[in-house]
Amino acid sequence: MNSFNHYAYGAIGAWMYSVMAGLDLDPAAPGYQHVLVQPQPGGGFTSVKALHESMYGPVGSAWRLDNGTFRLTVTVPPNTHATVRLPAAGASTVTEGGSPLAEGRGITSIARDGGAVVVETGSGQYEFAYPLTSSGPAPTPSR
């Protein structure tokens, strides 16, 4: 009999949460008081969804590529805040909940970092959408 409780299986799961979905801890604010959401689309994947039950409530990241548009849903539990890194984005093209990013509710700051837009948010659910720039990951054609 072989055990399925092996480090290799856990390492793959951790990679899927932290890289694909982008959910990560801020070492300066343990226990998910400050959530880092920095998904890295690519590798032929067109959608990812992850949810983690923290002591504050559910922390979630779900993204999909849809005809060249990157759509990211972020769930930030009560009494916490998040830093959301939007890869291959231009601040003027990002919407939150269908409105321009600067008008999004719960957004406390917007900054540019290389080819990404970095957004600070309070708790709540956020729906980001934007066309991927040419430097971003190319969507995989559906079969």
Residue pairs with C-beta under 8 A, 6 or more apart in sequence:
16 48
16 50
17 23
17 50
17 52
18 24
19 40
20 39
20 40
20 45
20 48
20 50
21 39
21 48
21 49
21 50
21 61
21 62
21 63
22 36
22 37
22 38
22 39
22 40
22 61
22 85
23 35
23 36
23 37
23 50
23 52
23 59
23 60
23 61
24 35
24 36
24 37
24 38
25 32
25 35
25 36
26 33
26 34
26 35
26 36
26 83
28 34
31 54
31 55
31 56
32 52
32 54
32 55
32 56
32 59
32 77
32 80
33 56
33 79
33 80
33 81
34 80
34 81
34 82
34 83
35 59
35 76
35 80
35 81
35 82
35 83
36 82
36 83
36 85
37 61
37 72
37 74
37 82
37 83
37 84
37 85
38 83
38 84
38 85
38 87
39 48
39 61
39 63
39 72
39 85
39 87
40 87
41 48
41 63
41 65
41 70
41 87
41 136
41 137
42 137
44 140
45 140
46 64
46 65
46 139
46 140
46 142
47 62
47 63
47 64
47 65
48 61
48 62
48 63
48 64
49 60
49 61
49 62
49 63
50 60
50 61
50 62
51 58
51 59
51 60
51 75
52 58
52 59
52 60
53 59
54 77
54 80
56 77
56 78
56 79
56 80
57 77
57 78
58 75
58 77
59 75
59 76
59 77
59 80
60 73
60 74
60 75
61 72
61 73
61 74
61 75
62 72
62 73
63 70
63 71
63 72
63 73
64 70
64 71
65 71
65 132
65 137
65 139
65 140
66 139
67 139
68 131
68 132
68 139
69 129
69 130
69 131
69 132
70 86
70 87
70 88
70 89
70 128
70 129
70 130
70 131
70 132
70 136
71 127
71 128
71 129
72 84
72 86
72 126
72 127
72 128
72 129
73 125
73 126
73 127
73 128
74 82
74 84
74 121
74 125
74 126
74 128
75 125
76 82
76 121
76 122
76 123
76 124
76 125
76 126
77 123
78 123
79 123
80 123
81 108
81 120
81 121
81 122
81 123
82 120
82 121
83 118
83 119
83 120
83 121
84 118
84 119
84 120
84 121
84 126
84 128
85 113
85 116
85 117
85 118
85 119
86 94
86 116
86 117
86 118
86 119
86 128
86 130
87 115
87 116
87 136
87 137
88 115
88 116
88 132
88 133
88 135
88 136
88 137
89 115
89 116
89 117
89 130
89 132
89 133
89 136
90 117
90 130
90 133
91 101
91 102
91 110
91 112
91 117
92 100
93 130
93 131
94 100
94 101
94 117
94 128
94 129
94 130
95 101
95 104
95 128
95 129
95 130
96 103
96 104
96 105
96 107
96 119
96 126
96 127
96 128
97 104
97 105
97 126
97 127
98 127
98 129
101 107
101 110
101 117
101 119
101 128
102 110
104 119
104 126
105 124
106 121
106 122
106 123
106 124
106 126
107 119
107 120
107 121
107 126
108 120
108 121
108 122
109 119
109 120
110 117
110 118
110 119
110 120
111 117
111 118
111 119
112 118
115 133
115 135
115 136
119 128
132 138
132 139
